[in-house]
Amino acid sequence: MTKHLFLAGALAFAMTASPALAQDKWTVRPEWVRAHESFLASDALQGRGSATRDEAIAAAYVASQFEGYGLKPAPGMPGYLQPAKIIRYAAGGPATLTIGGKPAAAPTVLVGSVDPVSGTSAVFDGEDPAKVPHVDVLFVTGGKGSPMALVRAATAVGVKLVIVRESEMTQNMVKGLGGKPRLPAGLEGKAPPSYAALATLPSADFDKAIALAGAPVSFVLPVVKEEAITTNAIGWLPGSDPKAGVILVSAHLDHLGVRPDGTIMHGANDDASGTTAVLELARAMAAAKQTKRGLLFVAYGSEEIGGYGSSYFGDHPPVPLDQIVANIEIEMIGAQDPKLPAGTMMMTGFERSTLGETLKAHGALVTSDPYPDQHFFERSDNYSLAVRGVVAHTISGWAVTPNYHTAQDTLENLDIAFMTRAIQSLVAPLQSLANSAAKPEWKPGGRPEKK
């Protein structure tokens, strides 16, 4: 056992052995916050890649903390871990492209599709993603915006393949992917998600291709299947009134793992910070008098590759979903957003339901999302529950921090003081909601439709 892991274990024991305090005197301690982060975002966990052994270790750590705090296994579960099988896909060879029935230059694929693509094509200037035309294959000439934002916009209107001109930006993306395209994954027994593939062509070949736009296009990327296990950690505090419902507090524990160049993507903010919040809120609630409503605390796996941990939980909940009164997801609370008042966090989809107003009325430092164009409500694990009818939102700090999905998302770049205050601000509102008869509701038009 290394010295680092020994110290982490000693800290974990010290944390679970802390004396219970009266809830009105409960104080979240910064050393507890830092201790969780020091382990979850350490080199030892190698970035907690989705559906990897490192993710499983992180889940085991969370489960051990739940047990140490006095939480119980959730109803019907033999322990604190909920595993699920993931089917992943990888490129099995180079892609081929034909235009008008004739072979074209081989494209470099950044985002792949499981199924071959064929159909009509068109040229788009790429300046306004809201104006993406509804065709099968899109040649994009603008090149100023984010390729991934373009893929999201194209997917929304049914485009199957986006082809862009090779650039320094796309070359860097290929390098970051280690020369291997990103392909979808899916839960066992379910079809993988369908989204637009993204490929590039060198400038001269791209010009030849767009000269033929309108002709039928065919794109094939050979793929192979791989199996992996993702793991959710779940802890349960039963309520005194089984008919009062359940509050779900959640975060995702995975991140991006290790880049092909060997760089560890530690994910201290995304989302070791949210996992830390779930742990500290679980500790606080376990030390308090039993609440009227039950409390489920969950750390999901595989959010980064498609929200599969939360999706599996939604399909296999330990309590019926109609008993879950509200879901508070916590993500990226490691830094203060300069757009918001000091100490304040944003809640995605704030205007969609009464949950945010209810939490604010009991002292939670939350406000509406200042980045509606980013569609954050649909981009976190809350959405897996929201489309199933649960009033579910994500609370976040600085959602557009420059360290997002970079190697700089480390312990050293966290604002531990802000994190501690943020978690502290949720303790009393969570207890109030768990003891209340009030039930948060969707506002008219607020509930999302399942796609």
C-alpha positions in Angstrom: 0.0 0.0 0.0 1.4 3.4 -1.0 1.8 6.2 1.6 -0.7 8.2 -0.4 -3.4 5.5 -0.2 -2.7 4.8 3.4 -3.2 8.5 4.3 -6.4 8.5 2.2 -7.7 5.5 4.2 -6.8 7.1 7.5 -8.6 10.3 6.5 -11.6 8.3 5.5 -11.7 6.6 8.9 -11.3 9.9 10.7 -14.1 11.4 8.7 -16.5 8.6 9.4 -15.6 8.5 13.0 -16.5 12.2 13.6 -19.2 12.7 16.4 -22.8 13.4 15.4 -23.9 17.0 15.9 -27.3 18.5 16.2 -28.5 19.6 12.8 -28.9 23.2 13.6 -25.2 23.2 14.7 -23.9 21.1 11.8 -20.9 22.6 10.1 -19.4 21.3 6.9 -15.6 21.3 7.4 -13.2 22.2 4.6 -10.8 19.5 5.6 -13.5 16.9 4.9 -14.1 18.5 1.5 -10.4 18.5 0.6 -10.0 14.9 1.9 -12.6 13.5 -0.6 -11.1 15.6 -3.4 -7.6 14.5 -2.5 -8.5 10.9 -3.2 -11.1 11.1 -6.0 -9.0 13.6 -8.0 -5.7 11.9 -7.3 -3.2 10.3 -9.7 -4.2 7.0 -8.1 -7.6 7.0 -9.7 -6.3 7.9 -13.1 -9.1 10.3 -13.9 -12.0 7.9 -13.1 -12.6 7.0 -16.7 -16.2 6.0 -17.5 -16.9 2.2 -17.1 -13.3 1.5 -16.0 -11.7 -0.1 -12.9 -10.8 3.4 -11.7 -14.5 4.4 -11.8 -15.3 1.2 -9.9 -12.7 2.1 -7.2 -14.3 5.6 -6.9 -17.7 4.0 -6.5 -16.4 1.6 -3.8 -14.9 4.6 -2.0 -18.3 6.4 -2.0 -20.1 3.3 -0.9 -17.7 2.8 2.0 -18.3 6.4 3.1 -22.1 5.9 3.0 -21.7 2.8 5.1 -19.5 4.6 7.6 -21.9 7.4 8.0 -24.7 5.0 8.8 -26.6 4.9 5.6 -28.3 1.6 4.6 -28.4 -0.3 1.3 -31.4 1.0 -0.7 -34.6 -1.1 -0.7 -34.1 -4.4 -2.5 -30.3 -4.0 -2.9 -27.9 -6.4 -1.3 -25.2 -3.7 -0.9 -24.3 -0.2 -1.9 -23.2 -0.8 -5.5 -25.4 -1.0 -8.6 -23.4 -2.3 -11.6 -24.6 -2.2 -15.2 -23.1 -3.6 -18.4 -22.1 -1.1 -21.0 -21.7 -2.0 -24.7 -19.0 0.3 -26.2 -18.0 0.6 -29.9 -14.6 1.2 -31.4 -13.3 1.7 -35.0 -12.3 -1.6 -36.6 -10.6 0.0 -39.6 -10.4 3.2 -41.7 -13.6 4.9 -43.0 -14.6 5.0 -46.6 -16.5 7.8 -48.4 -18.2 7.7 -51.8 -19.8 10.7 -53.5 -22.1 10.2 -56.5 -21.1 6.5 -56.6 -17.4 7.2 -56.9 -14.7 6.8 -54.2 -13.6 10.0 -52.5 -10.6 10.6 -50.3 -10.6 8.7 -47.0 -11.9 11.0 -44.3 -10.5 11.4 -40.8 -13.3 10.5 -38.3 -13.6 12.4 -35.0 -17.0 11.2 -34.0 -18.2 7.9 -35.5 -21.5 6.2 -36.0 -22.3 2.6 -35.5 -24.4 2.3 -38.7 -23.4 3.2 -42.2 -24.6 6.5 -43.5 -26.1 7.2 -47.0 -28.3 9.8 -48.5 -28.6 13.4 -49.8 -26.0 16.1 -49.2 -25.8 19.8 -49.0 -23.3 22.6 -48.3 -23.8 24.8 -45.1 -21.8 27.9 -44.2 -21.7 26.9 -40.6 -22.2 30.4 -39.1 -25.5 29.8 -37.4 -26.2 26.3 -36.0 -29.9 27.2 -35.7 -30.0 27.2 -39.5 -28.6 23.7 -40.1 -30.7 22.2 -43.0 -32.4 18.8 -42.8 -30.3 16.6 -45.0 -28.4 13.3 -44.5 -24.9 14.6 -45.0 -23.7 18.2 -44.4 -20.5 19.7 -45.8 -19.7 22.7 -43.5 -17.6 25.6 -45.0 -17.7 28.1 -42.2 -15.4 26.6 -39.7 -15.5 29.4 -37.0 -17.6 27.7 -34.4 -17.1 24.6 -32.2 -17.4 21.4 -34.3 -19.1 19.6 -31.4 -21.7 22.4 -31.1 -22.3 21.9 -34.8 -22.7 18.1 -34.3 -25.3 18.7 -31.5 -27.3 21.1 -33.8 -27.0 18.7 -36.7 -28.2 15.8 -34.7 -31.2 17.7 -33.5 -32.5 18.1 -37.1 -31.6 14.5 -38.2 -28.3 15.0 -40.0 -26.3 11.8 -40.0 -22.9 13.0 -41.0 -21.0 16.3 -40.8 -17.9 16.8 -42.9 -15.6 19.8 -42.3 -12.4 21.1 -43.8 -9.3 19.9 -41.9 -7.9 22.7 -39.7 -5.6 23.2 -36.8 -8.6 22.9 -34.5 -9.6 19.5 -35.9 -6.0 18.3 -36.0 -5.8 19.1 -32.3 -9.0 17.2 -31.7 -7.7 14.2 -33.5 -4.5 14.3 -31.4 -6.5 14.6 -28.2 -8.4 11.5 -29.2 -5.2 9.6 -29.9 -6.2 9.2 -33.6 -9.2 7.1 -32.6 -12.7 8.4 -33.2 -15.2 8.7 -30.4 -18.1 6.3 -30.9 -21.3 5.8 -29.0 -21.9 3.4 -26.1 -25.1 2.0 -24.8 -26.6 0.0 -22.0 -26.8 -3.7 -22.7 -30.1 -4.6 -24.4 -30.7 -1.0 -25.7 -29.8 0.5 -29.0 -26.8 2.9 -28.8 -27.7 6.6 -29.1 -27.9 8.0 -32.6 -26.1 11.2 -33.3 -24.3 12.8 -36.2 -20.9 11.6 -37.1 -18.1 14.1 -37.6 -15.3 13.7 -40.2 -12.7 15.9 -41.9 -11.1 16.1 -45.3 -7.9 17.8 -46.3 -8.5 21.2 -47.9 -8.1 20.1 -51.6 -10.2 17.0 -51.1 -12.9 19.0 -49.3 -13.1 21.4 -52.2 -13.6 18.5 -54.6 -16.3 17.1 -52.4 -18.4 20.2 -52.0 -18.2 20.7 -55.8 -20.3 17.5 -55.9 -22.7 18.5 -53.1 -26.2 17.3 -53.9 -25.0 14.0 -55.2 -25.7 10.9 -53.0 -23.1 10.2 -50.3 -22.1 6.9 -48.7 -20.0 6.7 -45.5 -18.9 3.5 -43.8 -16.8 3.1 -40.6 -16.1 -0.6 -39.6 -16.8 -1.0 -35.9 -16.2 -3.6 -33.2 -18.1 -4.2 -29.9 -16.5 -4.0 -26.4 -18.2 -4.8 -23.1 -17.5 -2.9 -19.8 -19.1 -2.4 -16.4 -20.2 0.9 -15.0 -21.0 1.3 -11.3 -23.4 3.5 -9.3 -22.9 3.9 -5.5 -26.2 4.2 -3.6 -26.9 5.0 0.1 -30.3 5.2 1.8 -31.7 6.9 4.8 -35.3 5.7 5.5 -37.8 8.3 6.3 -40.2 8.2 9.3 -43.3 8.3 7.0 -43.1 5.8 4.1 -45.9 7.6 2.4 -44.2 11.0 2.3 -41.9 10.2 -0.6 -38.2 10.3 -1.2 -35.6 13.0 -2.0 -32.8 12.0 -4.4 -29.4 13.7 -4.1 -27.0 12.8 -6.8 -23.8 13.5 -8.8 -21.6 11.6 -11.2 -18.3 10.1 -10.1 -16.6 9.4 -13.5 -14.5 11.7 -15.6 -12.3 11.4 -18.8 -9.6 9.0 -17.6 -6.2 9.2 -19.2 -5.6 10.9 -22.6 -3.8 8.9 -25.2 -0.6 11.0 -24.6 -0.6 9.8 -20.9 -2.1 13.0 -19.4 -4.4 12.3 -16.4 -7.7 14.2 -16.6 -8.3 14.4 -12.9 -11.8 15.9 -13.0 -11.5 17.6 -9.6 -14.4 20.0 -10.4 -16.2 17.8 -13.0 -17.4 16.0 -11.0 -15.4 15.0 -7.9 -16.8 18.2 -6.5 -20.4 17.1 -6.9 -19.6 13.7 -5.5 -18.0 15.3 -2.5 -21.1 17.4 -2.0 -23.3 14.2 -2.1 -21.0 12.6 0.5 -21.0 15.6 2.8 -24.8 16.1 2.6 -25.2 12.4 3.3 -23.0 12.8 6.4 -25.0 15.7 7.6 -28.4 14.0 7.1 -27.2 10.8 8.7 -26.0 12.8 11.8 -29.4 14.5 12.2 -32.8 13.4 13.5 -34.6 11.1 11.1 -36.5 13.1 8.5 -40.1 12.5 7.4 -39.1 11.7 3.8 -36.5 9.1 2.9 -33.3 10.2 1.3 -31.4 8.5 -1.5 -27.8 9.5 -2.1 -26.4 8.4 -5.5 -23.1 8.7 -7.3 -23.5 7.7 -10.9 -21.1 6.1 -13.3 -20.6 6.8 -17.0 -22.1 10.3 -17.2 -19.3 11.5 -19.5 -20.1 8.9 -22.2 -23.8 9.4 -22.3 -25.4 9.4 -18.8 -25.6 5.6 -18.6 -25.4 5.3 -14.9 -28.3 7.6 -14.3 -30.2 6.0 -17.2 -29.8 2.6 -15.7 -30.8 3.9 -12.3 -33.9 5.4 -13.9 -34.8 2.0 -15.4 -34.0 0.1 -12.2 -34.7 2.5 -9.3 -34.6 1.0 -5.8 -37.8 2.9 -5.0 -40.5 3.6 -7.5 -39.9 6.8 -9.5 -43.3 8.1 -8.6 -42.2 8.2 -5.0 -39.2 10.5 -5.7 -40.4 13.9 -4.8 -37.4 15.7 -6.3 -33.9 15.1 -7.5 -31.1 17.5 -6.7 -28.1 16.8 -8.9 -24.8 18.6 -8.0 -22.1 19.2 -10.6 -19.0 21.4 -10.8 -19.3 23.4 -7.6 -15.5 23.9 -7.4 -15.4 27.5 -8.5 -17.5 30.7 -8.2 -19.2 32.0 -11.4 -18.1 35.6 -11.7 -21.5 36.4 -13.2 -23.3 35.4 -10.0 -23.4 37.0 -6.6 -20.8 35.8 -4.2 -21.6 32.4 -2.8 -24.4 31.8 -5.2 -24.9 28.7 -7.5 -27.0 28.3 -10.6 -29.8 25.7 -11.1 -30.4 24.4 -14.5 -33.9 24.8 -15.8 -34.8 26.9 -12.7 -37.9 28.2 -14.4 -39.3 24.8 -15.3 -40.5 23.8 -11.8 -41.0 25.1 -8.3 -38.0 23.2 -6.8 -35.6 26.2 -7.1 -38.0 28.6 -5.5 -38.6 26.1 -2.6 -34.9 25.7 -1.9 -34.3 29.4 -2.1 -37.2 30.0 0.4 -35.2 27.8 2.9 -31.9 29.5 2.4 -30.3 27.8 -0.5 -28.0 30.1 -2.5 -29.3 29.2 -5.9 -30.5 31.2 -8.9 -31.4 30.7 -12.5 -29.0 29.5 -15.2 -27.2 32.5 -16.8 -26.3 30.4 -19.8 -29.6 29.2 -21.4 -28.0 28.9 -24.8 -25.7 26.1 -23.4 -28.8 23.8 -22.7 -27.2 22.6 -19.4 -30.5 21.3 -18.2 -30.3 18.6 -20.8 -26.6 17.9 -20.4 -26.4 16.4 -16.9 -27.7 13.3 -15.1 -30.8 15.2 -13.8 -32.2 14.8 -17.4 -32.4 11.0 -17.1 -34.8 11.4 -14.3 -36.6 14.5 -15.6 -37.7 12.8 -18.8 -39.2 10.1 -16.6 -41.3 12.6 -14.8 -39.2 13.3 -11.7 -38.7 17.0 -10.9 -35.0 17.0 -11.4 -32.4 19.8 -11.7 -28.7 20.3 -11.5 -27.0 22.8 -9.1 -23.7 24.1 -10.4 -21.0 26.7 -9.6 -19.2 28.1 -12.6 -20.5 25.9 -15.4 -18.3 27.5 -18.1 -15.1 27.5 -16.2 -12.0 27.6 -18.5 -10.8 24.4 -16.8 -13.7 22.4 -18.1 -12.5 19.1 -19.7 -8.9 20.2 -19.5 -5.9 18.9 -17.7 -6.1 21.9 -15.4 -9.2 20.6 -13.7 -7.1 19.6 -10.6 -7.3 19.9 -6.8 -5.0 22.8 -6.9 -7.4 24.8 -9.0 -10.5 24.2 -6.8 -11.9 26.9 -4.5 -12.3 24.7 -1.4 -13.8 27.6 0.6 -16.5 28.2 -2.0 -17.2 24.5 -2.2 -17.6 24.2 1.6 -19.9 27.2 1.7 -21.9 25.9 -1.2 -22.5 22.5 0.4 -23.2 24.2 3.8 -25.9 26.3 2.1 -27.8 23.1 1.0 -27.9 21.4 4.4 -30.8 23.2 5.9 -32.9 23.5 2.7 -32.4 19.7 2.1 -33.5 18.9 5.7 -36.5 21.3 5.3 -37.6 19.6 2.0 -37.2 16.2 3.6 -39.5 17.2 6.4 -42.0 19.1 4.4 -45.4 18.1 3.0 -44.8 20.4 0.0 -44.1 18.7 -3.2 -42.2 20.5 -6.0 -44.1 20.5 -9.3 -43.3 21.0 -12.9 -44.7 24.3 -14.2 -46.7 24.3 -17.4 -44.5 23.2 -20.2 -41.6 22.6 -17.9 -41.4 18.8 -17.9 -39.3 17.6 -20.8 -40.6 15.1 -23.2 -38.7 11.8 -23.5 -37.0 11.5 -26.9 
